[in-house]
Amino acid sequence: MSEIISTELFDRALIEPLRQGADKLCVVSGYATATMVLRHVEFALAMTPRKKFSIDLIVGMAVQDGLEKRNHNTFVDLQTDRYDIDFNCSYVVGWPPVHSKLYTWLQGSRPVRSAVGRAGRRSGQAARAGAADRAEIMRARRADHAQG
C-alpha cells in the first residue's frame, strides 16, 4: 500500500519508521549537507534515546555541482567512532548525476518503508514543523507492497 505524504515530512519519512523498529536508513539524494545529517541524527537520538541506527547516504549531484569541503570533511568525520551512529557516505562521481530523493528504512536486512519524491530537507525548526515556502510531497510505500 502506498500513501501520499504532504505534511510532517520530516517526522513521517525520517523519524516514524525508526520509532516503529527500523534501524537503518538508506538515502539517495541529489544534495545533502553535513548539517542536515547531524540534525537528523540529533533529533532521532533525542526521540529514541536508546535506539541504535545507521545511515547510508549517496549524494548524487556531486559530479555536476561539487561538494563543499566542510561538508565532505564532516561526512568523513561522521564515519569515525566519535559519533554514536554507524554512518556511511559516498558520492556519484560518474556521469550522469542523480537528482532524486529516495529514503528506504530497513529492519535488520529487511526493507520496511520507502519514500520517494520531492522533499527538500530543511534544517532546524522549519523542518520539524513542516513549514515551507513551497509545496513538498513524497510517496511512501510499505516494503511488503514494493513489488507490482
N, C-alpha and C positions, 0 to 999 in steps of 0.2 A: 504494500500500500504506500502511496506517496501523498505528500501534502505540500501545499504552498506555504512558505513561511514569509510573512511580510512584517511582523512585529517581533520585538525581542530577539533579534537575530543572534546576538552575542550569546545570550543565555540558552536559547533553544538549539543552536547549532554547535556551540563550543563548550557549554557547561553542563547542560541537562544530560547528555549521554554519559559523562563522567559520573554524575550522581547516580545513574542507573546501572553502573557496573563496568562501563567501558574503561580501558586502561591504556590505550594507545591511539593517538590522533595522527593520521597521515594527511598531509596538506600539499596540494599543488596550487600555487598561487603565482600569478604573474609578478606581483610585487609583494615584498614583505620587509619589515624593519625589525630591528632588534627590540625597539621599544614595544612594538605590538606583541612580540613573543614574550617578553619579560612581564608585561602587564597581564597577559592571558595566564601565564604561569602563576603569578602572584594572586590573581583573582581566583583561579581554580584551586590553588592550595588553601586559600582562605575559606572557600566554600566547602572543601572536602579535606580537612586538615591532615588526616592520616592516610590519605589515598595516594599511592604512588602511581605515576603515569608517565608515558613517554610521548614525544612528538618527533615525527619525521617530516621535515619541510623540504620541498623542492621549489626553488624560486625560478620561475620560467622566463622572465623578461631580461635577465642579467646579460644575456648575449647581445641584446639590442640596446639596452639603456644603461648597462653597467650597474654597479652597486657601490654605495658609499663605503669608504674604507672603514669608518667607525662601525657600520652595521656588520660588515664582514668580520671585523675583529671581535665584536661581541658574539656573533654566531659561533666563531671558533671557541671563544671563552665559554660559552654555554655548553659546549661539548666536553668540558672538563668536569672533574668531580667537585668543583666549587659550588655547584648548584644542586638542589635536591630534585633533579629531573634527569631523565635519560633523553637527550636531545641530539638529533642528527639533522644536518642541513647540507643540501647540495644545490648546485646551480645548473640550469640548462646552458651549456656553452656552445652547442652546435645549432645550426640553423634548421628549422625555423624556431623562433622564440615561441613560448607557450604563455598565452594570456588567458588565464582561467581562474576560477575559484572552485576547488573541489576539496571537500573535507570528508574523510572516512574514519569512523571510530571503530576500533577493534576491541574485543574482549578476549584476551589471550591471542590466538591467531585467527579468531572468527570475526568477520565483519558484522557489526550490529546496527550501524546507522551511517548513512551518507547524505551529504547535502552538496548541491551544485547550483551555481547561479552567480548573480552579481551582488555580492555583499561586501562592499568595501569595508575594511577593518579600520575603525577609528579608535583611537586610544582614549583612555580616561572615562570620565563620567558620561560623555556623549555616547560612547559605545555601549555602556551598560544600560543607559536609559532609553536607548533606541532613537535618540534624537538625530535628525538628519536634515540636510538641506536638499535632499533628493530621495526619490522612492528607491528602496532597495528590496530585493526579493531573492529568495532561494527556493529550491525544490528539494525536499527531504524525502528519503526513501529508507524504509527498514530493509536490512540486508536480506531477510528471508523472502523479499519480493523483488530483489535486484535483477533477476533474470526475467526476460519476457516483457 
